Amino acid sequence: MPKILIYTSNLCPYCTMAKRLLDKKGASYTEVNVDSKPGLREKMMQETRRRTVPQIFIGDLHVGGFDDLYALEMKSELDGLLA
């Protein structure tokens, strides 16, 4: 299974939904809460060119946010990325 990285923040319902979907798939991931330390959100923005959370990486692929992750699930493409 590829390494999964998910940038999150406190009180983010989309972050919770993304983690639940990954948990349902049995995927392990590393969570980086951008509220936990100054500079983390800026680092995320440099890597993704996006300001919103969650931002999800599966391996080297920047999936995007929850809507993007869910779209992969609906197209039956998420399992292939997680394999």
For each residue, the residues with C-beta under 8 A, 3 or more apart:
1: 4 27 28 82 83
2: 58 59 81 82
3: 30 57 59
4: 1 22 27 28 29 30 56 57 58 59 82
5: 29 30 32 56 57
6: 15 18 19 22 29 30 31 32 54 55 56 57
7: 32 33 34 40 44 48 53 54 55 56
8: 12 15 18 19 31 32 33 34 53 54
9: 12 15 33 34 35 41 53
10: 33 35
11:
12: 8 9 15 16 53 54
13: 16 17
14: 17 18 53 54 65 66 67
15: 6 8 9 12 18 19 53 54 66
16: 12 13 19 20
17: 13 14 20 21 66 70
18: 6 8 14 15 21 22 54 56 65 66 69
19: 6 8 15 16 22 23 29 31 54
20: 16 17 23 24
21: 17 18 24 25 66 69 70 73
22: 4 6 18 19 25 27 29 69
23: 19 20 26 27
24: 20 21
25: 21 22 78 79 82
26: 23
27: 1 4 22 23 82
28: 1 4
29: 4 5 6 19 22
30: 3 4 5 6
31: 6 8 19
32: 5 6 7 8 36 40 44
33: 7 8 9 10 36 40
34: 7 8 9 40 41 44 53
35: 9 10 40 41
36: 32 33 40
37: 40
38:
39: 42 43
40: 7 32 33 34 35 36 37 43 44
41: 9 34 35 44 45 51
42: 39 45 46
43: 39 40 46 47
44: 7 32 34 40 41 47 48 50 53 55
45: 41 42 48 49 50 51
46: 42 43 49
47: 43 44 55 62
48: 7 44 45 55 62
49: 45 46
50: 44 45 55 64 65
51: 41 45
52: 55 65
53: 7 8 9 12 14 15 34 44 65
54: 6 7 8 12 14 15 18 19 65 66
55: 6 7 44 47 48 50 52 62 64 65
56: 4 5 6 7 18 62 63 64 65 66 68 69
57: 3 4 5 6 60 61 62 63
58: 2 4 61 63 81 82
59: 2 3 4 81
60: 57
61: 57 58 81
62: 47 48 55 56 57
63: 56 57 58 68 69 72 81
64: 50 55 56 67 68 69
65: 14 18 50 52 53 54 55 56 68 69
66: 14 15 17 18 21 54 56 69 70
67: 14 64 70 71
68: 56 63 64 65 71 72
69: 18 21 22 56 63 64 65 66 72 73 78
70: 17 21 66 67 73 74
71: 67 68 74 75
72: 63 68 69 75 77 78 81
73: 21 69 70 76 77 78
74: 70 71
75: 71 72
76: 73 79
77: 72 73 80 81
78: 25 69 72 73 81 82
79: 25 76 82 83
80: 77 83
81: 2 58 59 61 63 72 77 78
82: 1 2 4 25 27 58 78 79
83: 1 79 80
